[in-house]
Amino acid sequence: MKTRNQAKLTVQLSVDGEEKLQKQSFSHVKADVTEETILAFGEAIARFDPEKSRLESMIETVDFEYRK
């Protein structure tokens, strides 16, 4: 049986003048979240950044457990 254990989102922000992306992770993400909701969340997080930054991407990581 396949069981969803947990999920997390990682927001990747591009900051002017920096090569590396800034990353921020959020755990305990609800199941069945739409792509539009995830991207809107990332845009909202980018607006809180005090530096000139923009949303580069969102990574959703979901852990499943398989049992007999």
N, C-alpha and C positions, 0 to 999 in steps of 0.2 A: 504494500500500500504506500502511495506517495503522500507525504505530509509536508506542508509548507511550514518551516520552522521560523524563519525571520527574514527580513529584507532591510536593505539600507540604500540610501541615495548619496551619491557623491557629486557635489557641485564643483565644476571646474571653471575658474574665472581667469580671464586674460587681463593683465594689468599693463597699462602703458609703460614702456621703458623696462619691463622685466621679461626675460626669456621663459622662465618657468611659470607654469600655471599655478595659481593658488587653488587649494583644494579644501573643501569643508564637507564632512560626512555627517549624515543624520540617520539614526537607526530607528527601529520600530515603525517601519512604514506599513501602512495598511495594505491589505490585499486588493487586487483589482483596481488599482489607481490608473487613470488614463494618461496617455502620453501628453495631452494638453495640460493636465493638472501638474504633471511633473515639470514641464517646461515653464509653466507660470510660476511655480515655486522657485525654480532657479532664477528667473528674472527678478522676483521679489528679493531674493537673497543678494543678488548683484547690486540692487539699489541701496542696500544697507552698507555696502563697502565704502569707506570714506575716500578711497582713491578712485581714480578714473579706471573703472573696470567694466568688463562686459562678459556675459555668459558665453562660454565656449561650448560646454557640453554638460550633460547629466549622465551619470552612470548608475544604473539600478542593479544591485546585487541581491539575488534571492537564493536562500539556502533551502534545499528540500532534503527530506529524509525518506529513505525507501526501506520498508520493512516487509518481511515475509508474512 
